[in-house]
Amino acid sequence: MPKLPIYLDYQATTPVDSEVFARMAPYFTEHFGNASSKVHEFGWKAEAAVELAREQVARLIGGTPRELVFTSGATESNMLAIFGVAESWLQGARVPHLITTAVEHRAVLEPMRELERRGCALTVLPVDRYGRVDPGDVRRAIRPDTALVSVIFANNEVGTIQPVAEIGALCKAAGVLFHTDAAQAGSCLEVDVQALGVDLLTLSAHKMYGPKSVGVLYVRRHGPRVTLVPRSFGGGQERGLRPGTLNVPGIVGMGAASELALRRRAEDRARISGLRDRLWSALSSGLEGVTLNGHATERLPGNLNVCFEGVPSEAFLMDLRDLAAGSGSACASGSGLPSHVLQALGVPETLSRTSIRYGIGRGTTEQEIDYAAARSIEAARNLRLAVAAGGSEEASLRTDGVRR
Ligand SMILES: Cc1ncc(COP(=O)(O)O)c(C=O)c1O
């Protein structure tokens, strides 16, 4: 019997790896200096640690250390990329046109919509039923006034991986800047800014076994040199793009997590995708009316998003207290709103309200997967019976008797 509850929400966040934590710890207590204190040992130690982390992240993504800006996470990195490019156009008295997709995280969609409210032009591209954007649609949407294309690397809800390299190549050919939110990809996919033709790239430490509230924005310096207008002003840290005292322990954690990802990602990818396939095979062979959301093969190794026809996901998750899985995205769950991602894939609203996201990661075992499959099948069957017997979601929970 595995230890309960079983964590199956690795797209929401990951635990800090013990190796990462061990490297961070001294920077809270012993080496607590301010990386901007240039005149003593404490400051030099902190600065050296930040610069080492910059090199570690740069190695992971194929950039150079000077092209990285440390932020408070993917939300801030996305905001800096999108507003930073748009503002640089607006300051040159040009109104930018922006392109994105219907399956972005809200951390991209919301800044895009805010810029539209402020007078910028916005195109939101549709995706196919697997959640992939057609690079041809991107090419056709580019206009002479297009400033930026932003396409999520791998979707946080359904796991679909976009044809990023193809989009990067066509943006380069058109002379348009290209940003990708790679928050979900950092821990296990190859993310090379050169091979992908990316000008701006977002990462988040807590999605890759690092600490929360630390992220990175990669900003290309050559071919082309990207100019961003900062979002905040102050002490001039991070070349003025992200002023404020640096979160040294967090940045050390981001660097260590990047080093670990580079070392482990091939092995993790193979093992974790094997567990995902095992879960899907158990669910789909053990139960009628289950459908996979997202792309069958072009998907995050650790993501399995499934609709259980006739089983409302809120009731399902209440019943499955021994599994910590997600319904919709971490940010949207609890909002009561249907997932904009499933909507974009054309999943009917009633069906989309039965979706469960199983997020599998480094700590997941086969035993946990087998338990999760058996419990999900049992709970889905019980809830279907209760619904068929005319009970409400509440009644269906009562028939089971226990809230685990
Ligand atoms: C694709 C994507 N982008 C952005 C974010 C926001 O990340 P952060 O929590 O680092 O701000 C998330 C987190 O769910 C995400 O999955």
The ligand as an SDF file (V2000), in Angstrom:
LIG
                    3D

 16 16  0  0  0  0  0  0  0  0999 V2000
    2.6490   27.3520  -18.5250 C   0  0  0  0  0  0  0  0  0  0  0  0
    2.6470   28.1710  -17.2670 C   0  0  0  0  0  0  0  0  0  0  0  0
    2.9630   29.4620  -17.3250 N   0  0  0  0  0  0  0  0  0  0  0  0
    2.9880   30.2410  -16.2300 C   0  0  0  0  0  0  0  0  0  0  0  0
    2.6880   29.7210  -14.9990 C   0  0  0  0  0  0  0  0  0  0  0  0
    2.7850   30.6140  -13.7850 C   0  0  0  0  0  0  0  0  0  0  0  0
    3.9820   30.2800  -13.1320 O   0  0  0  0  0  0  0  0  0  0  0  0
    4.4870   30.9450  -11.7790 P   0  0  0  0  0  0  0  0  0  0  0  0
    3.7550   30.2340  -10.7010 O   0  0  0  0  0  0  0  0  0  0  0  0
    5.9650   30.6570  -11.7370 O   0  0  0  0  0  0  0  0  0  0  0  0
    4.2110   32.3890  -11.8470 O   0  0  0  0  0  0  0  0  0  0  0  0
    2.3460   28.3730  -14.8800 C   0  0  0  0  0  0  0  0  0  0  0  0
    1.9400   27.8190  -13.5640 C   0  0  0  0  0  0  0  0  0  0  0  0
    0.9390   27.1200  -13.4530 O   0  0  0  0  0  0  0  0  0  0  0  0
    2.3360   27.5740  -16.0450 C   0  0  0  0  0  0  0  0  0  0  0  0
    2.0250   26.2870  -15.9890 O   0  0  0  0  0  0  0  0  0  0  0  0
  1  2  1  0
  2  3  1  0
  2 15  2  0
  3  4  2  0
  4  5  1  0
  5  6  1  0
  5 12  2  0
  6  7  1  0
  7  8  1  0
  8  9  2  0
  8 10  1  0
  8 11  1  0
 12 13  1  0
 12 15  1  0
 13 14  2  0
 15 16  1  0
M  END
$$$$
